[in-house]
Amino acid sequence: MPTVARDLAVDLRVDRPGMLAKAAAAIASGGLNIDGFAEVDGILHMVTSEPRSAHLALEAAGLRVLREREVVVTQGEDRAGMAAALFGRLAEAGVNVAYTYVASGNRIVIAADETRKVLELLRE
């Protein structure tokens, strides 16, 4: 069953070793688990079960949260063509996907312009 979560975009653009480790340690220090993440070009996107606490832990560690965004998290099957079918369905409905990444347990995180529409399409 797809659900709505909050994606945190964290600035890691200071180009030095240890920035990703610093962010992960900040989340762990708050007793939180990172459910899914992707780091691309110095921006870390992540979902946790407690985004507000994660936000505070990251800022306490001196990291800047650039933005929070609603995303849809849905279960993905481990089979050929699953992603093509999923994203094809969204494309046919005219949904623009801003970014996506994989979370633990074969789940897929989808950031799109129309979160509620994505949720409805995936619940059908």
Phi and psi in degrees as GROMACS dihedral restraints (atoms count N, CA, C in turn):
[ dihedral_restraints ]
;  ai    aj    ak    al  type     phi  dphi    fc
    3     4     5     6     1   -67.1    20    10
    4     5     6     7     1   146.5    20    10
    6     7     8     9     1  -133.6    20    10
    7     8     9    10     1   165.9    20    10
    9    10    11    12     1  -100.1    20    10
   10    11    12    13     1   136.2    20    10
   12    13    14    15     1  -134.1    20    10
   13    14    15    16     1   179.6    20    10
   15    16    17    18     1  -113.9    20    10
   16    17    18    19     1   126.1    20    10
   18    19    20    21     1   -94.3    20    10
   19    20    21    22     1   130.8    20    10
   21    22    23    24     1  -102.4    20    10
   22    23    24    25     1   129.4    20    10
   24    25    26    27     1  -103.6    20    10
   25    26    27    28     1   116.1    20    10
   27    28    29    30     1  -112.4    20    10
   28    29    30    31     1   133.1    20    10
   30    31    32    33     1   -78.5    20    10
   31    32    33    34     1   112.9    20    10
   33    34    35    36     1  -119.7    20    10
   34    35    36    37     1    25.3    20    10
   36    37    38    39     1   -73.4    20    10
   37    38    39    40     1    -3.7    20    10
   39    40    41    42     1   -68.5    20    10
   40    41    42    43     1   116.2    20    10
   42    43    44    45     1   -84.8    20    10
   43    44    45    46     1    84.2    20    10
   45    46    47    48     1  -154.6    20    10
   46    47    48    49     1   152.4    20    10
   48    49    50    51     1   -59.8    20    10
   49    50    51    52     1   143.8    20    10
   51    52    53    54     1   100.5    20    10
   52    53    54    55     1    -6.1    20    10
   54    55    56    57     1   -65.9    20    10
   55    56    57    58     1   -43.3    20    10
   57    58    59    60     1   -66.2    20    10
   58    59    60    61     1   -39.9    20    10
   60    61    62    63     1   -62.3    20    10
   61    62    63    64     1   -38.4    20    10
   63    64    65    66     1   -62.6    20    10
   64    65    66    67     1   -43.2    20    10
   66    67    68    69     1   -65.6    20    10
   67    68    69    70     1   -44.5    20    10
   69    70    71    72     1   -63.8    20    10
   70    71    72    73     1   -40.1    20    10
   72    73    74    75     1   -65.3    20    10
   73    74    75    76     1   -37.8    20    10
   75    76    77    78     1   -61.7    20    10
   76    77    78    79     1   -43.9    20    10
   78    79    80    81     1   -65.1    20    10
   79    80    81    82     1   -46.0    20    10
   81    82    83    84     1   -62.7    20    10
   82    83    84    85     1   -36.3    20    10
   84    85    86    87     1   -64.3    20    10
   85    86    87    88     1   -24.8    20    10
   87    88    89    90     1   -87.8    20    10
   88    89    90    91     1     5.7    20    10
   90    91    92    93     1    73.8    20    10
   91    92    93    94     1    21.2    20    10
   93    94    95    96     1  -103.7    20    10
   94    95    96    97     1   157.2    20    10
   96    97    98    99     1  -109.5    20    10
   97    98    99   100     1   139.4    20    10
   99   100   101   102     1   -86.0    20    10
  100   101   102   103     1   115.8    20    10
  102   103   104   105     1   -79.9    20    10
  103   104   105   106     1   -30.1    20    10
  105   106   107   108     1  -166.4    20    10
  106   107   108   109     1   150.1    20    10
  108   109   110   111     1  -160.1    20    10
  109   110   111   112     1   157.5    20    10
  111   112   113   114     1  -149.5    20    10
  112   113   114   115     1   135.8    20    10
  114   115   116   117     1  -119.1    20    10
  115   116   117   118     1   121.9    20    10
  117   118   119   120     1  -136.1    20    10
  118   119   120   121     1   124.7    20    10
  120   121   122   123     1    51.4    20    10
  121   122   123   124     1    41.1    20    10
  123   124   125   126     1    83.4    20    10
  124   125   126   127     1     5.8    20    10
  126   127   128   129     1  -114.7    20    10
  127   128   129   130     1   120.4    20    10
  129   130   131   132     1   -95.9    20    10
  130   131   132   133     1   122.1    20    10
  132   133   134   135     1  -103.8    20    10
  133   134   135   136     1   134.8    20    10
  135   136   137   138     1  -150.1    20    10
  136   137   138   139     1   152.5    20    10
  138   139   140   141     1  -122.5    20    10
  139   140   141   142     1   140.8    20    10
  141   142   143   144     1  -136.1    20    10
  142   143   144   145     1   166.4    20    10
  144   145   146   147     1   -73.2    20    10
  145   146   147   148     1   -19.0    20    10
  147   148   149   150     1  -130.5    20    10
  148   149   150   151     1    79.7    20    10
  150   151   152   153     1   -62.3    20    10
  151   152   153   154     1   -34.4    20    10
  153   154   155   156     1   -65.1    20    10
  154   155   156   157     1   -46.5    20    10
  156   157   158   159     1   -63.4    20    10
  157   158   159   160     1   -39.2    20    10
  159   160   161   162     1   -62.9    20    10
  160   161   162   163     1   -43.4    20    10
  162   163   164   165     1   -57.2    20    10
  163   164   165   166     1   -48.5    20    10
  165   166   167   168     1   -64.3    20    10
  166   167   168   169     1   -41.2    20    10
  168   169   170   171     1   -64.9    20    10
  169   170   171   172     1   -40.3    20    10
  171   172   173   174     1   -65.1    20    10
  172   173   174   175     1   -44.8    20    10
  174   175   176   177     1   -67.1    20    10
  175   176   177   178     1   -35.5    20    10
  177   178   179   180     1   -64.0    20    10
  178   179   180   181     1   -26.7    20    10
  180   181   182   183     1   -86.8    20    10
  181   182   183   184     1     3.1    20    10
  183   184   185   186     1    86.6    20    10
  184   185   186   187     1    15.3    20    10
  186   187   188   189     1  -101.6    20    10
  187   188   189   190     1   144.4    20    10
  189   190   191   192     1   -99.6    20    10
  190   191   192   193     1   124.6    20    10
  192   193   194   195     1   -86.0    20    10
  193   194   195   196     1   114.8    20    10
  195   196   197   198     1   -73.5    20    10
  196   197   198   199     1   -38.6    20    10
  198   199   200   201     1  -166.6    20    10
  199   200   201   202     1   161.2    20    10
  201   202   203   204     1  -119.3    20    10
  202   203   204   205     1   144.0    20    10
  204   205   206   207     1  -144.8    20    10
  205   206   207   208     1   141.5    20    10
  207   208   209   210     1   -69.2    20    10
  208   209   210   211     1   137.1    20    10
  210   211   212   213     1  -134.9    20    10
  211   212   213   214     1   162.1    20    10
  213   214   215   216     1  -103.9    20    10
  214   215   216   217     1   134.4    20    10
  216   217   218   219     1  -115.8    20    10
  217   218   219   220     1   123.7    20    10
  219   220   221   222     1  -133.2    20    10
  220   221   222   223     1   152.4    20    10
  222   223   224   225     1   -74.3    20    10
  223   224   225   226     1   134.7    20    10
  225   226   227   228     1  -111.5    20    10
  226   227   228   229     1   143.1    20    10
  228   229   230   231     1   -86.2    20    10
  229   230   231   232     1   146.5    20    10
  231   232   233   234     1   -88.5    20    10
  232   233   234   235     1    77.7    20    10
  234   235   236   237     1  -152.1    20    10
  235   236   237   238     1   153.7    20    10
  237   238   239   240     1   -61.7    20    10
  238   239   240   241     1   135.4    20    10
  240   241   242   243     1    89.3    20    10
  241   242   243   244     1    -6.5    20    10
  243   244   245   246     1   -61.2    20    10
  244   245   246   247     1   -48.4    20    10
  246   247   248   249     1   -65.3    20    10
  247   248   249   250     1   -39.7    20    10
  249   250   251   252     1   -60.5    20    10
  250   251   252   253     1   -42.8    20    10
  252   253   254   255     1   -67.1    20    10
  253   254   255   256     1   -44.5    20    10
  255   256   257   258     1   -61.1    20    10
  256   257   258   259     1   -52.7    20    10
  258   259   260   261     1   -74.0    20    10
  259   260   261   262     1   -27.2    20    10
  261   262   263   264     1   -64.2    20    10
  262   263   264   265     1   -41.5    20    10
  264   265   266   267     1   -61.4    20    10
  265   266   267   268     1   -43.2    20    10
  267   268   269   270     1   -65.8    20    10
  268   269   270   271     1   -40.8    20    10
  270   271   272   273     1   -63.0    20    10
  271   272   273   274     1   -43.3    20    10
  273   274   275   276     1   -60.9    20    10
  274   275   276   277     1   -30.0    20    10
  276   277   278   279     1   -86.4    20    10
  277   278   279   280     1     0.6    20    10
  279   280   281   282     1    79.9    20    10
  280   281   282   283     1    20.6    20    10
  282   283   284   285     1   -87.3    20    10
  283   284   285   286     1   129.0    20    10
  285   286   287   288     1   -93.7    20    10
  286   287   288   289     1   120.6    20    10
  288   289   290   291     1   -90.5    20    10
  289   290   291   292     1   122.4    20    10
  291   292   293   294     1   -78.2    20    10
  292   293   294   295     1   -45.9    20    10
  294   295   296   297     1  -163.4    20    10
  295   296   297   298     1   163.5    20    10
  297   298   299   300     1  -151.0    20    10
  298   299   300   301     1   154.3    20    10
  300   301   302   303     1  -156.2    20    10
  301   302   303   304     1   167.4    20    10
  303   304   305   306     1   -96.0    20    10
  304   305   306   307     1   139.2    20    10
  306   307   308   309     1  -111.2    20    10
  307   308   309   310     1   174.8    20    10
  309   310   311   312     1   -60.2    20    10
  310   311   312   313     1   154.0    20    10
  312   313   314   315     1    70.4    20    10
  313   314   315   316     1    32.1    20    10
  315   316   317   318     1    58.4    20    10
  316   317   318   319     1    34.0    20    10
  318   319   320   321     1   -97.0    20    10
  319   320   321   322     1   153.1    20    10
  321   322   323   324     1  -119.6    20    10
  322   323   324   325     1   130.9    20    10
  324   325   326   327     1  -100.0    20    10
  325   326   327   328     1   128.3    20    10
  327   328   329   330     1  -125.9    20    10
  328   329   330   331     1   118.7    20    10
  330   331   332   333     1  -101.8    20    10
  331   332   333   334     1   120.6    20    10
  333   334   335   336     1  -138.9    20    10
  334   335   336   337     1   162.3    20    10
  336   337   338   339     1   -64.4    20    10
  337   338   339   340     1   -27.8    20    10
  339   340   341   342     1  -124.2    20    10
  340   341   342   343     1    78.8    20    10
  342   343   344   345     1   -56.5    20    10
  343   344   345   346     1   -46.7    20    10
  345   346   347   348     1   -64.2    20    10
  346   347   348   349     1   -37.0    20    10
  348   349   350   351     1   -66.1    20    10
  349   350   351   352     1   -42.2    20    10
  351   352   353   354     1   -60.1    20    10
  352   353   354   355     1   -46.5    20    10
  354   355   356   357     1   -57.4    20    10
  355   356   357   358     1   -47.6    20    10
  357   358   359   360     1   -62.5    20    10
  358   359   360   361     1   -45.0    20    10
  360   361   362   363     1   -61.8    20    10
  361   362   363   364     1   -39.0    20    10
  363   364   365   366     1   -79.9    20    10
  364   365   366   367     1   -15.8    20    10
  366   367   368   369     1   -86.7    20    10
  367   368   369   370     1   -14.3    20    10
